[in-house]
Amino acid sequence: MVTVLGLDIGGANTKAALLTTEKTKITQFKVASAYFPVWKNPQALPKTLINLKEQLGANQIDALGLTLTAELSDVYQTKREGVHHILSCVKVVFSDVPIFVLTTNVELVPIETAEKTPLCVAAANWAATGWLITQYLKDALIVDVGSTSTSIIPIINGQVAARGKTDLDKLIHGELVYTGSLRTNIAAIVHSIPTKNGIASVSSELFALSGDVHLVLKNISTNDYTTETADGHGKTLAEAYTRLARVVCADTDMLTTQEIINMAKYIHEQQINQIADGIAKTYTYLKTHTADRVPVVVTGLGKNFLAHKAAEKVGIDAIVDLDTLLPKGTALATPATGVAWMSIAKLTG
């Protein structure tokens, strides 16, 4: 029996997956997530990791698998600095077990190697998701819509075939679309919105987030809205209406509820288009390497209302929900699950 904890340490959310296998069969699988905006208090990261460890009952583990994206946070001057700080925090909390860190080459290396080559482990969590799907599908395109961004990962002949290794390269190739289910500034999705029989330019202020859009449209619940709001107020529908109205420098006295809902529908459609552009670019590349029918695997918080709809927009009809391939809960912590599974494979040979 082998038990491994997988960690995916992001800038806003840290996710964990506890996985136990016995004779290749899964006997335990639990996931947890903590909203931890690292830029506010990076020194509190160990406490967050301890809380997740205790929440999952992960006191007796054979190894820790780790991937991270929090190094991009502007609390760090460079990614190198961020990686070193995050690794140091992990070593404090998990000092008694082997720690494997995922690289952008889809490999697990000891934490000592990661410390020597920090840029090779920066922003590698997509590789864990890709590896996980290669255990089930030979060719696929994965669309993982999280709270902040969308990863689009091609799988060709059973191998992760991403053209970009860094976030910059992935943005260039369309494999990273910086739009997500909760934290995206509305001004980063649209520059104008039809309303009041006209077209209003939007304010570039941080007045509302994509979470407000999806709360208003009932794509998410209040419990799903795990991040803080743009104005620091609550997550009721009334408060979401207020924030969305401000995007066009209005308020709920000037706009009716239906007008605000119509604005949300328009923003949602444009967000789908953003993701669809990335899917189209990467799917075209993937299809140059295989004549087979290639499914799109959707995962993440936005798998149904963003990833699935964007794939449909591109004209793809073979769409697979990750929850039909893997244990329930994997979709909300896919990289953490993937890096845990990779670590078990490394331990068991």
N, C-alpha and C positions, 0 to 999 in steps of 0.2 A: 504494500500500500504506500502510495506517495501523495503527499499533500503540499501544494504550492500556493502561495499568494501572488497574484499579479497586480501591479500598480500602474496606473496611467495618470501621471501627475501633470495636470494642465494648468494654465494660467488662472482660470476661474473655477474649474471643477477638478477634483481628484477622485478617481474611481478605482475600485478594488474588486477583485474576483478571487474567491477561495475555491480551489478545485482539488478534489481527491479522486484518485483512480486506483483501482485494484484489478490487476490482470487485464488492463486496457479498458475496463469498464468504469464509467463515472459513478462514484458512490456518494459524492457530495459536491454541490455547486451552489454557491451563494455570492451575491454581488451587493455592493453598497457604493454610495456616492456622497461626497461632501462638497458643498459650495465653499470654496476657499480662494478668494481673490488675492493671489500671492503678492501683488503690488502694494497691498495695504499694510501687510506685516509679514514679510518673508521669514522672519525669525520664528514665527508661530507654526511653520510647516511641520516640524516634528510632532507637535501636539495633535495636529490634524491626522497625521499618519498613525499615531497611537490610538486615536479615537476610532479610526477605521479598522485597525487591527483588533481592537477589543469588540467592536460591533459585530465583526464576523467570527469572533472566537478563534483568531488565527495565532494563538500563542505557541502552538506546537506545529511548526511547518518545517519541511525539508529544504526549502529554498524560497527565495524571493525573485520574481521576474519583474523587471522594471522598464517602463518606457516613459518619456517625458516630452512635454511641449512648453512647459512654463518658462523655459529659458528665454523665450521671446518677450516676456513681460518687460515693460519699460522701467521696472525697478532695477534691472541689471543694465550695466553699460554695454556689455557684449553677451553673446550667447555663451561664449567660453566661461565667463564669470557666472552666468546663470546655471549652467550645467554643473560646475564645481560646487556651487552652493547647494543645489538640490541633492547631489550625490552625498555631500557631507551630512545633510540632514537624514537621508535614508540610512547611512552607515550608523548614525547614533541610535536610531530606533531598531534597526535589524542587525545588531552587532554580532549575533550568535548564529547566523545562518549564511550559507553561500548566497551571494547576490549576483544575478545575471542581468546585464543591461542590453537592450535591443539596439542594433545599429541600423543604419539606412540600407545596408547590404543584406538585410533580413537574416542577421546572425545574432546570437547571444554571446556576449563576452563578459568575462569577470569584471567586477566594478573597478578593479585596479587598472585594467586596460581602458575602460571608459574614461577614467581620470586622465590618462595620458593622451587620449584622442577624443576630446569632448565634442568636437564638431561632427564626429561620426555617429554620435548617439542623439544629437539634437533633433527634435521634431521627427522622430521615427515611428510614432505610434501607428501610422497608416500601414507600416510593414507588418505589424502584428495582426491587424485585420486581414490584410492580404494573405498572409501565411495561413490563417485560420480557414479561410475559404478554399485554399488549395487542397486542404484535406478532404474536401467534398466535391469540388468541381474542377474540371480540367481547364475550361475556358469560361471566363466570366468578367463582368464589369461590376465593381462594387461601388455603391454610392452611399456614403456614411454622412448623414446630416446631423451634426451635433448642435450644441447650444450656440456655438460661435462661428463655426466654419463647416465646410463640406469637403470631404476627401473623396476623390474619384480614382479608383485603383484598378488597373487592368490586370487580369490573370490570363496568361497564355501558356498552353501546354503544361499546366500544373505548376507554373512558376509566377511569382510576382514580377510583373513586367513594367513597372512604373518608369517613365522616362526621366522624371525629376527625382532627385534625392533630397535636395534642400527645399525649403518652403518657396524660395525665390524661383527655383527652376520649376517647381510644381505649379506655381502661379502662371509662369510663362507657357507651360504645356496644357493648362486647363485642368490639371489634376488636383488643384486646390482652388476652391471658390470661397472667398471670404464672406460668406453669408450663412447664417445659422438660425435655429429655431427660436432663440431667446434674446441674444445679446447684440444683435445687429442694429446699428443706428438706422432709422428709417431713411435718413438723408443719404445713406450708402446704397439704398435699394432703388430709390426713385429721385428724380430731380423736379418732377412736377406731378400733380394729381388732378384728375378731372373732378370738379365739384361746382355746385351753384351755376350750372349751365356754362361753365368756363373751364379753363385749365389754370390752376394755381401753382406757382413755383413753391418749392418747399423751403423751409428754413434750414440752414445748416447747423442749427443748434442741436444738442443732444436732448431733444424733447420727448422722444418715444422710441421704443425698441420693438424688434420683431416679436418679442413675447407679448406685447400689447395687441398686435395684429392677430396673433393666433389664439389669444385668450378671447378676444371679441368674436372671432369666427368659430369659437368652441373647438379648435384643433387641439388645444391643451387645456388642462384644468389648472386651478390655482396652485395645486400641489406640484404640478409639473413646472410651474414658473419658479424655478429654484434660485434664480439670480435676483439681485436687487433691481429695482425699477429706476428709470432715468431721473425721476424727481425725488426718489427716496421714500415715496408714499406707498400705499398698499396696492393690492392686486385684485381689487373688486372690479367688476365690469364698469362701474361708474368712473373709477379712477383711471382705467384704461381708456375710456372714451375721452376723458379730459386730456390725457397725454397726447392722444392721436389728434385731437382738434388743434393742439398747439403747433403741430407740424406745419400747418398752413397758417400759423399766427392767428388762430381763431380760438373759440372756447365753446362750451356746451350751450351757451345762450345763443350763439351765432349759427351753430350747426345742429341739426336734429340727429337723433340717435341713428336713424336710417342713413342719413348722409355720411355719418362717421363709419357705419358698417360698410357702406359702398366704397369709401376710401380704403378701408382695410382689405376688401376684396381685390381692389386694384393693386394694392401693394403686394398682396399675396401672389397675384398672377405675375407680377414683375419679378418677384423672388424666384418663382418657378422658372421663369425664362433665364435668369442668371445661371441657375444650376443646369438647365437644359443645354445651354451653350457649352458648358464644360463637358457634359455627357456626350454631346455630339462630336466634339473635337477628339475626345479620347476613344469613343466608340469607333470612329472612322479609322483611327490608328490601329485599334485592336483588330478590326475586320481585315486589315491588310495582311494579317498573319494567320488567319484561319477562315476556312469556308464554312465552318459549322455555325449552327444557330447559337448565338451567344446570349445567355440570360444576363439580366441586370439584377444583382442582389442588393436589396435596400436594407439599411440598418440605421441606428441612431434615433434620437428623439423625434426627428422630423421624417422618419422613413415613410410614413403613410401620406402625410399632407404636403410634403415637399419632394422627397426623392422619388416616390412612386409616380406622382403627377408629372414631374420633370421627365422621367423616362417615357411616360405616355406621350408627352409633348413631342419628344424626338421621334416617336413612332415605333418604339420598342414594345412588343407584346409579351415577351417572355420575361416577366418580372417576378422575382422570388423574394419573399419576406424572410429575413434571416431567422426569425422565430420559428419557421417551419423546418429549418435545417438543424438548429442547435437548441439547447435547453432554454426555456423561458427566462428572460432577464438578460440574455447575452446582448440583445440589441442595444441596451442602454449602457453597456460597459464592454463593448466589443474589443477594443485594444487591450484592456486589462485581462479579459478572458483569453485573448490570443497569446499574450506574453506568458500567462500562467501555463497554458497548454504547451507552448514551446519549451518552457522550462522543464515540464514533466518529461517531454520527449528527450531533452538533453540528459536528464538524470537517468532515464531508463534505457537510453541507447536506441 
